[in-house]
Amino acid sequence: MKVNKKDQSKINKIIKEIGLVNKKMIGLKKASDVEFVFDKMDDETKDAVKSLINHLMVARAKKEYGIE
């Protein structure tokens, strides 16, 4: 069976979309695992982790926008 260029382009686009969905599913699985571990932490450790994440997000935003 011979596939024309238009159909091959559609097939390639679908394959790419499937790959993106697979990557997102892997990311969701990892997030679920992290959430499970996070739920097992004591409150003091949870607060420390939240604070660290917040600090890193602020630092990244400052770097991204050139703010000192």
Buried (B, 14 or more C-beta within 10 A) or exposed (E): EEEEEEEEEEEEEEEEEEEEEEEEEEEEEEEEEEEEEEEEEEEEEEEEBEEEEEEEEEEEEEEEEEEE
